[in-house]
């Protein structure tokens, strides 16, 4: 996949995620927005990691 196509895919996906409603209660759980959660889950499946923990460890290196 070319870099331009991938960049466009991510930009479009991000715009769609930003429009997702957030039904969580107000409080301490709003440090991350719903778009961040969805994009993280997409990364796990896109990069074919075994678990979210494995994905986070590899991304932090």
C-alpha positions in Angstrom: 0.0 0.0 0.0 1.5 3.3 -1.0 2.2 5.9 1.7 -0.2 8.4 0.1 -3.1 5.9 0.1 -2.4 4.8 3.7 -2.2 8.4 4.9 -5.5 9.2 3.2 -7.0 6.0 4.8 -5.9 7.1 8.3 -7.1 10.7 7.8 -10.5 9.5 6.6 -10.7 6.9 9.4 -9.8 9.6 12.0 -12.5 12.0 10.8 -15.1 9.2 11.0 -13.9 8.3 14.5 -14.1 11.9 15.7 -17.8 11.9 14.9 -18.6 8.9 17.1 -20.8 9.7 20.1 -19.4 9.3 23.6 -22.0 8.0 26.0 -19.7 7.7 29.0 -20.6 9.4 32.2 -18.7 12.6 33.0 -15.7 12.1 35.3 -12.2 10.8 35.4 -12.7 8.5 32.4 -12.5 11.3 29.8 -8.7 11.6 29.5 -8.9 9.7 26.2 -11.7 10.2 23.7 -13.6 7.5 21.9 -11.6 8.2 18.6 -8.4 7.3 20.4 -9.9 3.9 21.6 -11.2 3.1 18.1 -7.9 3.9 16.4 -5.9 1.9 18.9 -8.2 -1.1 18.3 -7.7 -0.6 14.6 -4.0 -0.6 15.0 -4.0 -3.9 16.9 -5.9 -5.6 14.1 -4.1 -3.9 11.3 -0.7 -4.8 12.5 -1.9 -8.3 13.5 -0.7 -8.3 17.1 -1.7 -11.1 19.5 -3.0 -8.8 22.2 -3.5 -5.1 23.0 -0.7 -5.4 25.6 1.7 -6.8 23.0 0.8 -4.0 20.7 1.3 -1.3 23.3 4.7 -2.8 24.3 5.9 -2.8 20.7 4.6 0.7 20.0 6.5 2.1 23.0 9.9 0.9 21.8 
